[in-house]
Amino acid sequence: QVQLVESGGGLVQPGGSLRLSCTPSGFTFDGRYIKWFRHPPGKGPEWVSTIGPDGSRIEYADYVKGRFTASRDNSKNTVFLQMNSLKAEDTAVYYCYVPSMRKRGQGTQVTVSS
């Protein structure tokens, strides 16, 4: 079964950090671009980051630049999103998306609140 599974979300105070992971089953991330999106409550989906196949090309949305870091470990078939200096407005369901597969995961909830 082809699917993506995200993990690492949770409740964190403003200024805190979380690291999200995304792992596929039924296929591999080899040679594929991976995107992170988020879906804040009451809003539409927002693009967060894109990471290229070897991790050398990474792009970020302006609202997370300098705070979030995307990375990947191809040996473990996993991509990561390190989120630092979290703000209340970062509260959302975060999910990974593989354009070449047109597949996204169910997402993991990130809540930033004191």
Beta strands, then each sheet from edge to edge (+ up, - down):
strand 1: 3-7
strand 2: 10-12
strand 3: 18-25
strand 4: 34-39
strand 5: 46-51
strand 6: 58-60
strand 7: 68-73
strand 8: 78-83
strand 9: 92-98
strand 10: 103-104
strand 11: 108-112
sheet 1: 1+ 3- 8+ 7-
sheet 2: 2+ 11+ 9- 4+ 5- 6+
sheet 3: 2+ 11+ 9- 10+
end
